[in-house]
Amino acid sequence: MKMLSAFLATSLLATPIAFADTNHSAMGHSNMGMTDAQMEAAVHAKATINSIGENSANVSHEPIPEVGWPAMTMDLTLAPGFKTMDGVSEGDSVTLMLVKNDNGMFEIGAIMPE
Ligand SMILES: [Cu+2]
């Protein structure tokens, strides 16, 4: 079930990009703030939001095997174009979409409430 919900979240997020790619003259990326390369390198992780501010969030995330991260509590920057479906509050259980910035550091591209 966890795999299914992760798959659904990925599919939902991938849809606007696929659409943009069929219509390059419109270049619909400006309102996302993320490049195709960033989207392809994105990873997802279940996490609890400990605190969230203007530019960063402190999260406790589950292991992320794709990038070799164990479960941990850490601060993550909110990426340019950061999106959340609804308001996110401290203590919420969420799925994070992490994207790499220009320096190869992961930032939060989106937060999807459970
Ligand atoms: Cu971490």
Boltz pocket constraint, residues with backbone or C-beta under 6 A from the ligand:
constraints:
  - pocket:
      binder: B
      contacts: [[A, 61], [A, 69], [A, 70], [A, 71], [A, 72], [A, 73], [A, 74]]
      max_distance: 6.0
